[in-house]
Amino acid sequence: MIFGATGDLAKRKLFPSLYRLYERKRLNKFAVIGVARRQLTNEEFQASVRESVLSSLGNKENLDDFISHFFYQSHDAGDSNSYAALKKLADEIDGHYTLEGNRIFYLAMAPEFFGPIALHLKSDGLTDVKGYKRLVIEKPFGHDLASAKELNKQIRTAFSEDEIYRIDHYLGKEMVRNIEVIRFANAIFEPLWNNRYISNIQITSSETLGVEERGRYYETSGALRDMLQNHMMQMVALLAMEPPIKLTTNEIRSEKVRVFRSLRMVEGEQIKDYFVRGQYDEGAINGKQVPKYRDEPMVDKESNTETYVAGKIMIDNFRWAGVPFYIRTGKRMSTKSTKIVVQFKDIPMNLYYETEKMLNPNLLVIHIQPEEGITLHLNAKKAGGHLDAQEVKLSFANTGVFTMNTPEGYEKLLYDCMRGDATNFTHWDEVAYSWAFVDKISEVWQKTKAAFPNYTSGSMGPKAADELLEKDGFFWWPVTDLDVDICQ
């Protein structure tokens, strides 16, 4: 059951992802009930699903059979009568398709509906099934730690923790999932994965888009809550976690929680030394003039909301003591890119030089989007020279045939949910610790007026973000210089 089935998320992501699973024969006996306030017939809803699949994936075979599994129920999220009608329809469909009472409730709606819907599902009997029941919730999971606790209390009334799947689509991205394999399946990396050999790690997630039509939501969120609290913190945890005893859901989650427990908490006056915020001004993106954030629809003309965050995260444990994890994320930046750069420490002395040229440090670059791949930056002898060293790149990219076989993040996560694999979903402990960390920052930022706007659209953020690294002796690696060069 998809609550919010007429919304943008369902049309852009969920319906095409479900079709891809069907096409790969990972959906056999299934049915989908679309639930939303709008009055639609089954035929109108099925036409909407068809349009969604065609616009996303192009012409497809067996589309009629796929769409025949979709049903629609107009619904009032606060009315028990609507849930009674939904239960009746679900029971009929369950019998028709012999689904054995297995149900997934996907809440693709505004967060304020999460708790009430979960409570109604319990009180109105939709969770009384002989099969499994699972609740999938989109971010944001609360607005701060206090609201997250209240929301968790509500949904835990109806579902146990192992039945709750808090979705973070970044954890479905192929190269994010690949972090564990790169680390734990390669003997050349894991022995070096510590403060003896790594000088810093940088995570960049930049967008060229502005807030578009999401001004009302973004005014209450900002980049800190929209990106740092979930996506960025999850990538930090995967990079910093200890090797788990086994590659099981509980063991992996346990190691990620240990990372969150080791975060150095910063508050009050310390925050300006660790975090930078920004808000975009007008400028040019791909040759087109774009407005500043404060001129976007449904945005306060004096808005204090950040559209950019850069920060230094320190993990105070034996492995990572002294190694900064630098993160930056923002809108209206010069390029759309999500990359992780692991910078290894310099060798003790430079033996190979030409006119005292410094050697480039070794880098491991994990490309997450828009391209997917891995690049290892090494130094090798320059062709035709004496013993002068130059940088070379060893790259692998998911291109060509690999792209066709790389599942969309939502497709992989939906399949995981159906299989009962919660490894790449966020546990409540992870949510609580990350909110506790972020709340300290947001409390200070809300109390102080920032000098916004402070970066031009089409740039890579405010000057203060560069200074954040410069005082530690580092600089941001330009993401456009780190693209995959060699594809296999």
GUVO-147071 format. One record per residue: residue in three letters; x, y, z of N, C-alpha, C, O, CB in turn. Coordinates in steps of 0.05 Angstrom, whole numbers, plus 5000, padded with zeros to 4 digits. Glycine has a CB too. Layout:
BEGIN
ALAXYZXYZXYZXYZXYZ;...
# end
This chain:
BEGIN
MET501749765000500050005000501850255000503550285018498150005024;ILE501450424980502950674979501150904987499350974972504150714950;PHE501551015010500151255019501551495007503851545011500051275050;GLY499951654992501151874976501751794948503751874936503651974990;ALA500051614937500551494911500151674887500951614865498751254907;THR499051914892498752114870500952324872500952514856496052244871;GLY502852284890504952484894507352444875507552254860505852474922;ASP509152634877511552644859513352404864514452294845513052904863;LEU513852334889515652114895514651854882516251704870515952074925;ALA512051794886510951544874511351544844512051334833508051524882;LYS510751764831510851774802513751764791514251624771509452024792;ARG515551904804518251914794520051674801521751594786519652164804;LYS519551564825521251354835519951084840520950884831522551454861;LEU517751084854516650834864515450664841516050424839514550884885;PHE513750774824512550624803514650514783514550284776510450794788;PRO516550684773518650574756520350354769521050164757520450794746;SER520950394795522550194809521049934812522249714809523350304837;LEU518449944818516849704819516749564792516849314791514049764829;TYR516549724771516549594744519249454739519249234728515949794722;ARG521449584746524049454742524249194757525348994747526349644750;LEU523149184781523148924796521448714783522148484781522148974825;TYR519148804772517348624757518748524732518648284726514748774750;GLU520148704718521548634693523848434699524348254683522748884680;ARG525048454722527248274730526248024743527747854752529148414748;LYS523547994743522247754755522747734785522847504796523147504740;ARG522947964798523147964827520548034840520248024865525348164836;LEU518548094824515848124833514147924818513747954794514748424828;ASN513047734832511347534819508547564829506847674815512447244825;LYS507947454852505247484864505247744880506447764901504447244882;PHE503947944869503948204883501448374874500248314854506548364876;ALA500848564890498848764883499549024897500749014918495948674892;VAL498849244885499449514896496849664899495349694880501449674878;ILE496349764923494049934928495150224931496550274950492349844953;GLY494350394913495050674916493050814933490550784929495150814888;VAL493950964953492251094972492851394972495151474975492550975001;ALA490751564968491151854969488451984972486351854969492551944943;ARG488352244978485852384982484352424956481852424956486452654995;ARG485752454934484452524909482452304900482952064904486552564887;GLN480252394888478252204878479052114850479152264831475452334877;LEU479751854848480451734822479251464819478751324839483551714819;THR478751374795477851104790480350934787482551034784476051084764;ASN479950664788482250484784483550534757485950534754481350194786;GLU481850584737482850624709484550874708486650884694480550644690;GLU483651084721485151334720487851304735489951414726483551564733;PHE487851154757490351114772492250944755494650994754489750974798;GLN491150734742492850564726494050714702496350664694491250324715;ALA492550904691493551074670495851244680497751294665491351254658;SER495651344705497751504717500351334720502551424716496851614744;VAL499951084729502250904732503550844705506050844703501350634745;ARG501950804685502950754658504650994648506850954638500650694638;GLU503551234652505051474643507651504658509751584647503251724648;SER507651434684510051444700512251264690514551344687509451384729;VAL511451014684513450814674514450894646516850884641512150534673;LEU512650984629513451054602515351294601517251304587511051104584;SER514651504618516351744618519051694630521051824623514851964633;SER519251494648521751444662523451234647525851264645521251344690;LEU522151034636523650804625523150764595524550594583522850554639;GLY521250914583520650864554518750634550517750524570523250824539;ASN518350564526516450344520517450084532519750004530516150314489;LYS515549944544516249694558514249474551511949524546516449734588;GLU515249224551513548994546512048924572512848994594515148754536;ASN509848784568508148684590507248904609506648854633509848484606;LEU507049154599506249374616503349344625502649414647506649634602;ASP501649234607498849194613498549004637496849054655497249094589;ASP500048784636499848594658500848714684499548674705501548344651;PHE503048864683504048994707501949184719501449174743506649154700;ILE500749344702498849554711496349424722494949544739498149744689;SER495649184713493149054722493348984752491248924764492648804706;HIS495748984764496148924792495749174810496049154834498848814797;PHE495049404798494749654813491849724818490149694800496149884798;PHE491249804842488549884850488750154865490850234874487249664869;TYR486450284867486450554880484250574901482050464897486150764859;GLN484950714922482950764943483151054952485251144963483450574968;SER481051214948480951484958480751464988479351304999478551644946;HIS482251645002482751595031482951855047484252045038485151425035;ASP481751855070482052075090483851965112482951785127479252185101;ALA486252065115488251945133487351955162488451815179490852085131;GLY485352125169484452145196481852025202480752045225484352435204;ASP480651875183477951765186478051465187479051335168476151855162;SER477151345209477151055212475450915191476050685183476150985239;ASN473351045180471750925159473350875134472950675120469351105153;SER475251055128476951015105478750775108479250625089478751265100;TYR479750735133481450505138479850245137480850035129482750535166;ALA477250255145475550015143475149935114475249695107472850065157;ALA474750135097474350085068476949975056476949795039473450335053;LEU479250085065481849995055482449715064483549555048484050185066;LYS481649645088482049375098480449175082481348955075481349345128;LYS477949245076476249075060477449025032477448795023473349195057;LEU478349235019479649204993482149034995482648864978480249484981;ALA483849085015486348935018485848645022487248475011487949055041;ASP483748575038483148295043482248155018482947925013480948275065;GLU480648295002479648184976482048134957482247914945477648374963;ILE483748324955486148294937487948084947489147924931487648564935;ASP488348074973490047864985489047584978490647414971490147895016;GLY486447544979485347284971485647234942486247004934482447274979;HIS485147434925485247404896488047324887488347154869484347664882;TYR490147454898492847404889494347204907496747154903494347664888;THR492947094927494146904947496847014957498946894954494646624934;LEU496647244970499047384980499747305008501747405019498647684978;GLU498147135021498847015047499047225069500347185089501446865045;GLY497647445065497547645086500047815090500247955110496947515112;ASN501847815070504247975072503648265063502548305041506547855055;ARG504248465079503648735072505948925078507148915099501048825087;ILE506449105060508349325063506749585061505349635041510649315042;PHE506949755081505650015081507850225076509550265093504150065109;TYR507650355053509650555046508450835049506550905035510650515016;LEU509550995067508551265073510151475057512051585067508651325103;ALA509151525033510451735016508851995019507852104999510551634986;MET508752085043507052315050508652515068510952455075504452235064;ALA507352735074508652925092509052795120507452635128506853185095;PRO511252865134511952725159509852745181509652575198514452845169;GLU508152965180506152985201504052765201502552735220504753255199;PHE503852625178501952405176503052135185501451945189500952385147;PHE505652115189506851855195505651725220504751495219509851885199;GLY505751875242504751765267501751695266501051465273505251965289;PRO500051885258497151825257496451585239494751425247495652065248;ILE497751565216497151345198497951075211496450885210498651375171;ALA500351075223501250825236499350745258498750505261504050865248;LEU498350935274496450875296493850765285492750575295495951115313;HIS492850885263490350795250490750515238488950345241489450995228;LEU492950465226493450195215493149985236492149765231496250185201;LYS494150045260493949855283491049845293489949625296495849945305;SER489950075300487250075313485049985295483049875304486650345324;ASP485350025268483249945250483749675236482349615216482950165229;GLY485649525246485849245239487449185214487548945206483249135235;LEU488749375201490249315177492849165182493949045164490849565162;THR493749175207496249035214495648755225497548605231497849195234;ASP493148685227492448415237492548215213490448155201489548415250;VAL494848125207495247955183496747705192498247705212496748095160;LYS496447485177497847235183500647235172502347075180496246995172;GLY501247415153503947435141505547655156504947725178503847495111;TYR507547765142509147975154507848245148506248275130512047975142;LYS508448445165507648715161510048895165511548865184505248795181;ARG510449085147512749265147511949545140510249595123514949165128;LEU513049735155512550015150514950155139517150145151511650155177;VAL514650285116516850425103516350725106514150825098517250345073;ILE518250875117517951155122520051315108522451245110517951215152;GLU519251525093521151705080522251905101520951945122519751855057;LYS524452025094525452245111523752495106522452505085528452305105;PRO523752685123525252695148523852545171521352555173525752995156;PHE525352415187524252275210524452465234526352455250525752005216;GLY522452635236522452845256523853095247525053105225523652745282;HIS523653305263524853565257527253615275528953775269522753785261;ASP527353475298529553485316529353235334527653065329529453745334;LEU531053205354531052965370528452925385527352705387533352965390;ALA527353145396524853125411522553025393521052855402524153395424;SER522253145369520053065352520552785341518652635336519753265328;ALA523052705336523652435327522952235348521852025342526652415320;LYS523452295374522652115395519652085397518651855401523752215422;GLU518152305394515252285394514152125371512351955375514052565394;LEU515252165347514452015324515051715328513451545321515752115299;ASN517451655338518251385342516351245362515651015359521151365351;LYS515651395382513751285403511051205390509951005396513351485425;GLN510151375372507551325358507751075340506050895342506651565342;ILE509751065323509850845304510550575318509850365309511850895282;ARG512050595341512750355355510250235370510350005379514950405375;THR508150395372505650285383504450085364503149895373503650515388;ALA504850125338503649955318505649755305504749545296502450125296;PHE508149815305510149655292512549615311513349805325511049765265;SER513849385310516249345325518649465310518349515286516749045331;GLU520949505323523149625309524049465285524849585265525549655329;ASP523949205286524749045263522749045240523248925219525348765271;GLU520449175244518449205223518449485211516849535193515649135234;ILE520149655221520249935212522649975194524949915202520350135236;TYR522250075170524350115150524450415144522950515127523749945124;ARG526350555156526750835151528550865127530950795128527950985177;ILE527350955105528850945080530551185076529751415081526850925057;ASP533051145067534951345059535951265032537551085030537251385081;HIS534951395011535551294984538551304978539451164959534051464963;TYR540151454992543051454988544151174995546151084982544451665005;LEU542951035014543950775021543150565000544150335002542750695048;GLY541550634981540950454959542750494935542750334916538150484950;LYS544250714935546050774912548350564911549450484931547251054914;GLU548850484887550750254883553450304895554550124909551050194853;MET554550544892557250594902557350644932559350614944558450824887;VAL555050734943554950764972555050484985556450435004552450914981;ARG553450304973553450024982556249894978556949704992551249864968;ASN557649994958560249884951562449964971564649844971561049974924;ILE561950154988563950245008564850005025567249975029562850475025;GLU562949845034563649615051565349415036567249305047561049485061;VAL564749375010566249174994569049284990571049134992564849124967;ILE569349534982571949654978573649625003576049555001571749954970;ARG572449675026574049665051574649385060576949325066572449805072;PHE572649215060572948955074573648725056574148505065570448895088;ALA573748775029574448555011577148594997577848444979572248524990;ASN578648805005581148864992583348895013583249075030580949124975;ALA585348725012587448725031589248965029590649035048589148475028;ILE589149105006590849345003589649585017591149785022591349404974;PHE587049585024585849815036585449795066586149975081583149865023;GLU584249575075583449555103585849595123585449735143582249295109;PRO588249495117590449545136591349845137592549935157592849385128;LEU590649995116591350275114589150455124589450705125592150355086;TRP586850345131584350495136584350595165582750505181581850325130;ASN586250785171586450885199588051135199588951235178587650665217;ASN588451245223589751505226592751495221594051705219589251615253;ARG593951265218596751245212597351305183599451395176597750965219;TYR595351245165595851275137593951465123594551555100595651005124;ILE591751545135589851725122590051995135589952015160586951615124;SER590252205119590452475130587752605133587252745153592252655112;ASN585952565114583252675116581452535096582352415077583152975112;ILE578852555101576852445083574852665076573952805094575352195095;GLN574252695051572352915042569952785029570152615011573753105023;ILE567652885036565052795024563653035013562953215028563252635045;THR563253034987561853264974559253164961559252964947563653394953;SER557153304966554553254952553453524943552153664959552553104971;SER553953584918553253854908550953824887550853624872555653994895;GLU549254024886547054034867547154294852547954504863544354004882;THR546354294827546054534811543254654814542854894810546654484782;LEU541354494822538654584825538354754850539954734869536754344827;GLY536354934850535655084874533454934889533254684886534755364867;VAL531955074905529754944920527354894903525454754911529055104945;GLU527255014878525054984860522355044874522055274884524954694848;GLU520554854874517854904887517754804915515554784926515654764870;ARG519954744927520054634954520654844976521654774998522054404956;GLY520155094969520855304988519655285015520955325035520155564976;ARG517055205016515755185042517054975060517455015083512755125038;TYR517554735048518954525063521754615070522554565093518954265046;TYR523154725052526054785056526354995078528354995092527354875031;GLU524455175081524655385101524655265129525855385148522355585098;THR523455035133523354905159525554695162525854575183520654775164;SER526954645140529054435140531854555138533354545156528454245117;GLY532454655114535154745108536954515102536254285106536254905132;ALA539354575093541254365084542154195108542753955104543654495071;LEU542254305132543154155155541353915160542253695164543254335180;ARG538753965161536853755166536253585141535753345143534253865178;ASP536253715118535453575094537653385084536953175072534853785072;MET540153455089542353285078544253185099544952945098543853445058;LEU545153355117547253265136546253055155547652855160548253505151;GLN543853105167542952925188542552635179542652455195540253035199;ASN542052605153541552325144543652235124545352075130538752315131;HIS543552335099545252235078548252255085549752055083544752385052;MET549152495093551952535097552952375122555152255121552552835102;MET551352375143552152225167552251925162553951795174550252285190;GLN550551825145550551545138553151475123554251255128548051465122;MET553951645105556451585090558851595109560751435106556851785067;VAL558851785128561051805148561151535163563351435168560652035167;ALA558751445172558751195188559750955172561250795183555851135197;LEU559050935146560050705130563050725126564450515125558650705103;LEU564150965123567050995119568550945145570850855144567651275109;ALA567351005168568851005193568350745210569850695228568151235209;MET566350595204565650365220567850155222569550135203563050235210;GLU567950005244569749785247568749545230566349535225570149705276;PRO570549365222569649125208567648975225568348905248571948945199;PRO565248915215563348755231564248465234565748365217560548775219;ILE563248335254563848055258562747885235564147705225562647945285;LYS560347955226559047835203557648045187556948265198557047605211;LEU557147995161555748185145552748145148551248095129556548165115;THR551748175173548948155178547848425186549348605194548347945201;THR545148455185543948715191544648815219545549045222540848685189;ASN544348645239544848735266547848805271548449005285544048515286;GLU549648655259552448705264553348965250554849115262554148465254;ILE552449005226553149255211551949495225553349695229552149235182;ARG549449475233548149695247549649755273549949985281545149635252;SER550449545287551849585313554349745309555049915325552449315325;GLU555849685288558449825283557850115275559450295282560049685261;LYS555750165259555150435252554350605277555050835279552850445231;VAL552850485295552050615319554450685336554550905348550050445335;ARG556450515336558950565351560350815340561550965355560850325350;VAL560150855314561351105302559851345312561051545321561151085271;PHE557151335312555551565321556151625350556151855359552651515317;ARG556551415366557251455394559951585398560451705419557051195409;SER561751555378564451665380564751945369566852065370566351485366;LEU562552055358562652325346563452535368562452525390559952405333;ARG565252715360565852925378563653135378563153255357568653065371;MET562253165399560053355401561153645402562853705419558153295425;VAL560153815385560954095385558454265391556254205381562254185358;GLU558754475407556554645414557454915421559854965425554954525438;GLY555555105422556155375430558255505412558055495387557055385458;GLU560255635424562255785409564055605392565255695373563955935429;GLN564155345399565855155383564855125355566355065336565854885397;ILE562255155351561055085325562255245302562655135280557955135326;LYS562855505306564055665284566755555276567655615254564255955293;ASP568155405293570655285286570455025270572354925259572355245310;TYR568054915270567554645258565654655235565754485217566654455279;PHE563854855234561754855214561355125201561655335214559054755225;VAL560655125175560155365160557455335146556755125136562455415139;ARG555955545146553355545132553355745110554755945111551055585151;GLY551755695090551555885067548755895056547155715060553555805046;GLN548256105040545756125026546256254999547756454997543656305042;TYR545156134977545956224951544756494942542456554948545156014931;ASP546456644929545656894916544956844887545156614878547957104919;GLU544057044873543557004845546156954830548357014840542057254833;GLY545956844806548256784791547556634766545156644757550256614807;ALA549456504753548956364728549556064731551655994741550656484705;ILE547655894722548055604721547755514692545555554680545955454740;ASN549855404681549755314652548955544634547355504615547855074649;GLY549955784640549356014623546656144627545956334613549555934594;LYS545056044646542456144651542456294678543356184698540355924650;GLN541356534678541256694703539156574722536856514713540656984697;VAL539856544747537956424767537756614791539656764797538956144776;PRO535456614804535056804827536456704852537256474855532056844832;LYS536656894871537756814898535556664913533256684906538757064913;TYR536356524934534556364950532256524961529956434961536056234973;ARG532756774970530656934982528557024962526457134970531957174996;ASP529156994936527157064916525756824905524156844886528557214893;GLU526256594916524856344907521956354918521456484938526356094917;PRO520156204905517356194915517156084943518555894950515656024896;MET515456204959514756104986517156125005517355965024513755824985;VAL519056305000521356345017521256625029520656825015524056305001;ASP521856645055521956905069524057085057526356995051522556855099;LYS523457335052525257525040527657585058529757685049523857785034;GLU527457525084529657555102530557285114531557265136528857755126;SER530157075098530656805108533456765119535456855108530156615085;ASN533556625142536056555155536756255150538456145163535956605185;THR535256135130535555845125538055795108538555935088533055735110;GLU539655595115542055535100541455345077539855155080544255405119;THR542655405054542455225031545055085026545454925007541655385005;TYR546955125044549655015042550754965070550355125088551655195025;VAL552054735073553354665098556054545092556254365075551654475116;ALA558154635105560754505105561554465134561054625151562854665088;GLY562954245139563654195167565954005170566653855151561254085182;LYS567154005193569253815201568153635223567553735245571853965210;ILE567953385217566953185237569353025247570852915231564853005224;MET569653015273571852865286570652625300568652645314573453045306;ILE571952395297571052145309573152075330575451995322570651925288;ASP572452095355574452055376574451755385573451685406573752235400;ASN575751595368576251325376579151245367580551415355574151125363;PHE579951005373582750925369583450935340585751015333583150645380;ARG581650855321582250845293582551125280584251165264580150685278;TRP580751305288580451555273581451805288581052025278577651595265;ALA582551775312583452015327585152195310587252105300584851925353;GLY584452445308586052635293585452665263586552835250588852575296;VAL583752485252583152495223580552645219578452555228582952205211;PRO580652875205578053025200576552895177577652825156578653315194;PHE573952875181572052805159570753065151569053175166569952585169;TYR571453165128570253415118567853355101567953185083572353585102;ILE565653485106563253445090562353725079562653925092560953315107;ARG561253715055559953965045557653875027557853685012562054135029;THR555554025028553153975012551754235007551554405026551253765025;GLY550754274984549454534978547854534952548154354935551454754978;LYS546154734949544654774925545754994908547255164918541654824932;ARG545055004883545955204864549055214863550255434862544855474871;MET550254984863553254984861554054934832552254894815554454764879;SER556554944826557454944798557054684784556854674759560455014797;THR556854464799556554204786554954014804554954044828559354074779;LYS553553824792552153624807553953384810554853264791549553534792;SER554653324835556553114840556453014869556053174887559453214834;THR556652754872557052644899559552464898559652264884554552474908;LYS561552544913564152404913565252384941564752554958566152544894;ILE566752164946568252134970571252124962571951964945567451864986;VAL572852284975575752294970577152214996577052355016576652574960;VAL578551994994580251905017583151985010584351874991580051595022;GLN584252175025586952275020588852135039588652165064587052575023;PHE590851995028592851865044595052055051595552255038593951615030;LYS596451995073598652165082600952165062601351975047599552085110;ASP602452385063604852405045606952215054607152145078605852695044;ILE608652135035611051975043612952155059612852395057612451855018;PRO614752035074616452195092618152405078618552615089618152015108;MET619152335054620752535040620452495010619952275000623752505047;ASN620652714995620252714966622852654952624552834949618952984957;LEU623252414942625652344928625452404898627452444884626252044932;TYR623052414888622552444859621352724854619052774862620752224848;TYR622852894842621953164837623153274812625253184802622553344861;GLU621853474801622853624778622553914785620254004789621253544751;THR624654064787624654334796623154364823621454534826623454524775;GLU623754174840622654174867619554154868618254244886623454424882;LYS618454024847615553984846614753784867615953564870614653894818;MET612653844882611653654902610153424890608753464870609953804922;LEU610353194902608852964893605853004901605253124921609952704905;ASN604152894884601252894891600752684912602052464910599552854865;PRO598952734930598352524950596752294937595452344916596752634974;ASN596952064947595251844938592351894946591851964969596251564948;LEU590451854928587651894933586051644925586751524905586552144919;LEU584051574940582051384932579451544929578451644949581751144952;VAL578451554905575951704900573651514894573951344876576351904876;ILE571551534909569151374904567051554891566051744904568051244931;HIS566351504866564451664851561651544855561151314848565251674821;ILE559851704867557251604873555151694852553551534843556351694901;GLN555251954845553452054824554652314813556052454828550552094834;PRO554152384787552452244768553751994757552451804749551652424745;GLU556451984755557851744747558251564771558251664794560551804733;GLU558651304766559151114788561850984782562350884760556850904790;GLY563550974802566050834797568050884820567451004840567250924771;ILE570550804815572650824834575150914819575750814797573250554850;THR576651104831579251184819581351184840580951294862578951464805;LEU583651074834585951074852588051244839589051194817587050784858;HIS588851464853590851654843593651574854594051564879590151944851;LEU595451504836598151414844600251594831599551764814598651124836;ASN602751564838604951694825606551484810607151264821606751844845;ALA607351544785608851354769610951514752610751754750607051184750;LYS612851374741614851504725613751634700612051524686617051304717;LYS614651874695613752024671615051894646617451834646614552324673;ALA613451844626614451724601616551894589616252134585612151674581;GLY618851764582621051904568622852064586624852164577619852074548;GLY622052104611623752264628625852094643626351864636622052404649;HIS627052224663629052084679627651914700626751694694631152284691;LEU627452014724625951874745623852064756622952034779627851774767;ASP623052254740621052444750618352304751617552154734620852694731;ALA616852364773614252234778612052414768612152654769613852174807;GLN609952284758607452424751605052264761605252024766607352474720;GLU602852404763600452274774599152104752598952184729598352484784;VAL598351864759596751684741594251604756594151594781598451434732;LYS592151534740589651454752588851174743588851114719587451654745;LEU588151004762587050744756584150754762583350794785588550514772;SER582450724741579650774745577850534736578550394717578751014730;PHE575650514749573550334740570950484741570350614761573450064757;ALA569350464720566750604720564550424711564950254694566950844701;ASN562250454724559850304716558650444691556850604694557750284739;THR559650384668558650504643557850284624558350044629560750684630;GLY556550364602555750174582553849964593551750024604558150044570;VAL554649714591552949494600552549494630550549404640554149224591;PHE554549594644554349604673552149794682550649734702556949684686;THR551850024668549750204675546950074673545250124690549850454657;MET546549924653543949784649543349594672540949544677543949634622;ASN545449494685544949304706545249424734545149274754546949074703;THR545549684736545849814762543049904771541850084759547750064760;PRO541949774792539249844800539050114813540850204827538249634820;GLU536850254807536250504820536050454850535250244859533550624809;GLY536850664865536850634894534250534906534250364923537550904907;TYR532050654897529450574907528750284900527550134916527250754897;GLU529550204876529049934867530349734886529149534894529949884838;LYS532849784892534349604910533249594938532949384950537349684911;LEU532449834948531449844975528649724977528049604998531350144985;LEU527049754957524349624957524649324958523249184972522749714933;TYR526549224942527048944941528048844968527248624977528948874919;ASP529848994980530848915007528548905027528448715043532949125016;CYS526749095026524549095044522748855040521948725060522849355041;MET522248775015520648545010521948285021520648105029520148514979;ARG524648285020526148045029526548055059527447855071528848035015;GLY525848285072526248305101529148375108529948315131525448055114;ASP530648485090533448555095533548855102533349025084535248495070;ALA533948915127533949195137536749315139537049535150532649205164;THR538749185128541549275130541849565121543249715134543449095115;ASN540649635099541049905087538850095093538250285078541449875057;PHE537450035115535450225126536450325153538150195166532650095128;THR535450555162536550685185535250585211532750605213536350985183;HIS536750495230535750405256535150655273536450865269537750215270;TRP533350625292532650845310535050955324535251205327530550755330;ASP536850795333539250885348540951075330541951275340540950655357;GLU541151015304542651185286541251455283542551665283542851055259;VAL538551445281537051695279537351865304537852105301534051625275;ALA537151745327537351895352540152025356540252265363536751705376;TYR542251875351544951985354545552205334546752415341547051765351;SER544652175309545152385289543552635295544552855291544452285261;TRP541052605305539552845313540852985337540953225337536652765320;ALA541852835356543152955379545553125370546053335382544052735399;PHE547053025350549353165340548453425325549653635329550952985321;VAL546453395308545553625291544153835307544354075301543753515268;ASP542653755327541053945343542854165356542054395358539553805365;LYS545254085364547054275376547754505357548054735365549654135386;ILE548054425332548754625311546354795304546555045303549754485285;SER544054675300541654825292540755015314539755235308539354635285;GLU541154945339540355125361541855385360540755595364540854985388;VAL544455365354546155615353545455775328545156015329549055535353;TRP545155635305544655775280541855915280541656135269544755585257;GLN539955795294537255925295537256185312535656365307535255735306;LYS539156195331539256425349540856655337540656885347540456345375;THR542556605317544256815306543556865277543156675261547256735309;LYS543457115270542857195242545357175225547457285232541657475241;ALA545257035203547556995185547657225165545657345158547456725171;ALA550057275154550457475134549857355106551657315090553357595135;PHE547357295101546457165076545557385057544657595065544256955081;PRO545657325030546957095017550057125017551057355018545957054988;ASN551456905017554356915019555856744999558256715001555256845047;TYR554356624979555856504957554156534932551656524932556456204963;THR555556564910554256604884553256344872554656144873556156744864;SER550856344861549956114846551856044824552756224809547056154835;GLY552655794822554555714802557455684813559255624798554555904779;SER557755744839560355714852560255454868558355304867560955954871;MET562455404884562455164900562155224930563055074947565155014896;GLY560855454936560255524963561755764974563255884959560855284981;PRO561255844999562456085010565456045015566455825018561056155036;LYS566856275016569756275021570456155048572556025051570856565019;ALA568656185068569256075094569555775094570955665111566956155113;ALA568355635075568655345073571455275064572555065074566555235053;ASP572655435047575455385039577355435063579255295068576255565016;GLU576655645078578355725101578255505123580155465138577455995113;LEU575955375125575655155144577754945141578854845161572855035142;LEU578454875116580454675110583254795111585154665120579954545083;GLU583555045102586155175100587455195127589955155129585855455088;LYS585955235148587155265175588254995185589854985204585155375194;ASP587354775172588454515179590554425159591754205162586154305179;GLY591154595139593254525120592254365096593854245082595454375133;PHE589554365092588454215070586854395051586554635056586553985081;PHE585754285030584054435012581954235000582453994999585654574989;TRP579754344991577754174978578754074951579654234935575054324975;TRP578653814947579353714920577153784900574853724905579853404921;PRO577853924878575753994859574453754846575753584835577054174836;VAL571853734849570453484841570653444811570653214802567553494849;THR570853654795570953624766573653524757573853414735570353894752;ASP575753544774578353444767578653154775580753024769580553604781;LEU576653034787576852764798575052574783574652344792576152754827;ASP574052654759572252474744573652214735576152204733571152624720;VAL572052014731573151754721574251794693572951894675570951534721;ASP576751714689578051744663578051484646577551494622580951834666;ILE578551264659578851014645576450824651576050774675581550874652;CYS575050734632572650574637573150294626574150254604570150694623;GLN572550094642572949814635570349664633570349424627574849674654;
# end
